[in-house]
């Protein structure tokens, strides 16, 4: 069993910082509205921004652990288990998500997680914190992208060990 950190890349740091700063700015601006102005919509907006932050936070990817026949993706409150049965290839491919479209998921609020599509990879699931350290895991019927701290070592750990 080997654990790999999930470091935050510069893009994730900036997008998460921007999201938090935006939430603070909107909340502060709404609190400063004059009392005579109908502000029900503003208060709704001010409340929804922190709610978005709270919805993104649990999906943080903290680490990846290769545990026998499965990959454990440790989140803030739970662990996502990905069976490694049927793994055809694992390739350290920096910036593998370039040119991708998010079809459902989180595009930079504390992680890049969810379902994406790109011309190069087709449909895939992402559990990424650093866009420059991506590893592409190809299975027969699915593709997964992760971003461990040491992509090449991660790929070596996934390679079948001689008996």
N, C-alpha and C positions, 0 to 999 in steps of 0.2 A: 504494500500500500504506500503510495507516494502522493504527497500533497504539493500543489503548486499555487502560489499566490495569484491573485487577480488584480494586478496594479492598474490604477487609473491612468490612462493616457491623457495627453494635453487636451485633446478635443473633448473628452468626457469631463475633465476638470472645468473647462470654460463653459460648456453647455450647462452643467449642473450649477455652477456659480451664477450664470446668467438667469437660470430659472429661479433660484433662491432670491437673487437681487430683485427680479421682476415681481415676485410675490411680496417682498417687503415694500417695494415702491408702491404697488397697487394698494396694499393694505394701508400704508401710511397716507397716501393721497385720499383715499376714501374717508379715513378718520378725520381729515382736515377739511372735508366739504362743509360749507356753511349749512346750518341746521334748516334754513328755510327752503333749500333746494330739494325737490323730490329725489331722493337718493336710493329708492328701493332697488333699482337696477344696479347701481354702483355698489351697494352693500352685497348684493348677490354675487357680483363679479369679485369683490374683495374676499368673499368667503370661499369662492370656488378655486381661486389660485392656491391657497394653502391646502385645500382638499386635493388638488392635483399633485402637490408635493407629497402629501401623505400616501397617495395611491402609488406613486413611483418608488418611494423609499423601500418598501418590502422586497422589491425585485432586484435590489443590489446584489451583485455577484461578489462574494467574498473570497472564494477559492475553488479549486478543482482538485478532486482526489481520484486517482486511478485505484480502484479497489477490486482486484480480481477481474471479474467479467462485467463490471459496470463503472461508469464515470459518475461520480457524485459532484454535483454543482451546489456548493454551499451558498445559500441566500441569507438574507438578514434573519428571517424567521423560520425557514424550512430548508430542506435539501431536495433538489431535483435529481432523480436517479435516471440515468440513461444507460440502458443495456448496451454493451459493446459487442454482443453477438451479431455476426454478420458484417462487422467492420471490414470494408474492402481496402480503404487506404486512409492514411493520416498524413497530411502535408502542411508543414509550416509555410504559410503563404501570406507575407505581410500585406496589409491593406486589401485583404480578400473581399471586404465589403464595399470597396469603391464602386460607385455607379449603381448601388443597390437601391431598391424601392422598399419601403416598409409597408407591408400589407396588413399587419396587425401587431402592435406592440409599442415598445418604448424606444424612442430615438434619441436618447441622450440625457434623460432625467435620472442620473445616478447609474445608468447602465444603457447598453444597447441590447435589448432583449425582445424576443418575440419572433414573428415570422416575416421574412424578407424575400425578395426576388431580385435576381440579377441575370444578365445575359450569360455571364461566365458560369454561375453556380446553379441557375434555375431557382426553384423554391427551396428555401432552407430556414432552419431555426438558428437564432443567434443567442449566445450567452456571453457577451463581449464587454470588456471594460477598456481595452486599449486597441484601437484600430490598426496600430502598427505591429502588433504581436499576434496576429490571428493564425489559427490552425484550423484547417478544413478537414472534417471527418466525413468520409463518404461511406454510406451504407448502400445496400441494394435498392432500398425504396425511400431513402431520406438523406439529407445532408445537414450537418450541424457545424456551426462555427463557434469556436471558443478563443479565449486570449490569455493563456497562462504566461507567467513571468518569464519562463525559459521555454520558448516554443520548440526548439530542436530537441531538448531533453525530454519534453512532454511526448513528442513523436517517437523518440527512442523507447520510452517506457511502454508505449502502446504496441510496439513491434512484438510479434510472437517470439518468445524466448525458446532457444533450442533445448530439447530434452536431454 
